[in-house]
C-alpha cells in the first residue's frame, strides 16, 4: 500500500470503486491492495448479509446477474400471457376486433392460457349469441358498442 492511499476515506473508496467499475481496477489505479480498498469501502457500505460482495453493494448490480423480474418475464405465464394479450390488443387498434381463436393466434398464446386470464380483460371481450362465441375488441369503447348491437 502506498503512502497516499492511507488518506482515502471510506466514501472516497466507494467513489473510486464506482468510477473504475470494481475494487480491483480501482486498487490498480490508486496503487493499493484491493483487499484494503474493499475493507475501507465496507465501513461506509455497512455490514453485508449473505453472499454479496462489495462490488454488488457499491457498484450496483453486476453484469450478467438477473433479477426475479427477468425470471418472471421468461417463465411466469401470469406475466407473459397478459403482456402478449396487451400487445395483440394494441395491434387491433381502437377500431378493430377479432374472433377469439384468431385473436389467440395473433397474441401467440394457447386458448387454454387465454381462458385463464380472460377475466382480466373482460372489458375487451364480447360474447356473441347463445353459442358463447367470443370476440376481442381493441378498445373498451368498441366492445361496449358491439355489446349494444347484440
C-alpha positions in Angstrom: 0.0 0.0 0.0 1.4 3.3 -1.0 1.6 6.3 1.3 -1.1 8.4 -0.4 -3.8 5.7 -0.1 -3.8 5.9 3.7 -5.6 9.2 3.5 -8.6 7.8 1.5 -11.9 8.0 3.3 -14.5 5.2 3.0 -16.6 7.5 0.8 -13.7 8.1 -1.5 -13.1 4.3 -1.7 -16.7 3.8 -2.8 -16.4 6.6 -5.3 -13.2 5.0 -6.8 -14.9 1.6 -7.0 -17.9 3.1 -8.8 -15.6 5.1 -11.1 -13.4 2.2 -12.1 -16.1 -0.5 -12.1 -14.8 -2.6 -9.3 -12.4 -2.9 -6.4 -9.5 -4.5 -8.3 -9.4 -1.9 -11.1 -9.8 0.9 -8.5 -7.0 -0.5 -6.4 -4.7 -0.7 -9.5 -5.5 2.9 -10.3 -4.9 4.1 -6.8 -1.8 1.9 -6.3 -3.1 0.0 -3.3 -4.2 -3.5 -2.3 -7.7 -4.3 -3.4 -8.5 -6.1 -0.1 -7.6 -2.9 1.8 -9.8 -0.9 -0.5 -12.7 -3.4 0.0 -12.4 -3.2 3.8 -12.4 0.5 3.6 -15.4 0.7 1.4 -17.3 -1.8 3.6 -17.0 0.7 6.5 -19.3 3.0 4.6 -21.4 0.3 2.9 -22.3 -1.3 6.2 -22.4 -5.0 7.1 -23.1 -7.4 4.2 -25.6 -10.2 4.9 -25.3 -13.2 2.6 -23.2 -13.8 -0.4 -23.0 -10.2 -1.7 -19.6 -8.7 -2.4 -18.7 -5.1 -2.0 -19.0 -4.7 -5.8 -22.7 -5.7 -5.6 -23.4 -3.2 -2.8 -21.4 -0.3 -4.1 -21.2 -0.5 -7.9 -24.7 -1.8 -8.4 -26.0 -5.0 -10.0 -23.0 -6.7 -11.7 -23.2 -7.6 -15.4 -24.8 -10.9 -16.1 -26.8 -11.0 -12.8 -30.5 -11.4 -13.5 -33.3 -10.4 -11.2 -36.6 -12.0 -10.3 -38.4 -9.7 -12.7 -36.1 -11.1 -15.5 -37.1 -14.6 -14.5 -40.8 -13.8 -14.5 -40.6 -12.3 -18.0 -39.2 -15.6 -19.3 -41.0 -18.3 -17.3 -44.1 -16.9 -15.4 -47.2 -17.3 -17.5 -49.1 -14.9 -15.3 -46.7 -12.2 -16.6 -46.1 -13.4 -20.1 -49.7 -14.1 -21.3 -51.2 -10.8 -20.2 -48.3 -8.9 -21.8 -48.9 -10.8 -25.1 -52.6 -10.0 -24.9 -51.9 -6.3 -24.4 -49.6 -6.3 -27.4 -52.3 -8.0 -29.5 -54.9 -5.6 -28.4 -52.6 -2.8 -29.4 -52.3 -4.4 -32.9 -56.1 -4.5 -33.2 -56.2 -0.8 -32.5 -59.1 1.2 -31.2 -61.4 0.3 -34.0 -60.5 -3.4 -34.7 -61.8 -6.7 -33.4 -61.2 -10.4 -34.0 -62.8 -13.7 -33.0 -61.2 -15.4 -30.0 -59.5 -18.2 -31.9 -57.8 -15.8 -34.4 -57.0 -13.4 -31.5 -55.2 -16.2 -29.6 -53.1 -16.9 -32.7 -52.4 -13.2 -33.1 -51.3 -13.0 -29.5 -49.3 -16.1 -29.7 -51.0 -17.8 -26.8 -53.0 -21.0 -26.4 -56.7 -20.9 -25.9 -56.2 -22.5 -22.5 -53.9 -19.7 -21.4 -56.2 -17.1 -22.9 -59.1 -18.6 -21.0 -57.1 -18.4 -17.7 -56.7 -14.6 -18.0 -59.8 -13.7 -19.9 -61.5 -12.2 -16.8 -58.7 -9.6 -16.5 -59.7 -8.3 -19.9 -63.5 -8.6 -19.6 -64.0 -5.1 -20.9 -62.5 -6.1 -24.2 -64.4 -9.4 -24.6 -67.8 -9.6 -26.3 -69.9 -12.8 -26.1 -71.8 -13.3 -29.2 -75.1 -15.2 -29.3 -76.2 -18.4 -27.5 -73.1 -20.3 -28.9 -70.9 -18.4 -26.5 -68.7 -17.4 -29.4 -66.3 -14.6 -28.3 -64.8 -11.6 -30.0 -61.9 -9.4 -28.7 -62.2 -5.7 -29.3 -59.2 -3.4 -29.5 -60.8 -0.9 -27.1 -63.3 -0.9 -24.3 -65.4 1.6 -26.2 -65.6 -0.6 -29.3 -66.5 -3.6 -27.1 -69.3 -1.6 -25.5 -70.7 -0.6 -28.9 -70.6 -4.2 -30.1 -72.5 -5.4 -27.0 -75.2 -2.7 -27.6 -75.7 -4.1 -31.1 -76.4 -7.6 -29.9 
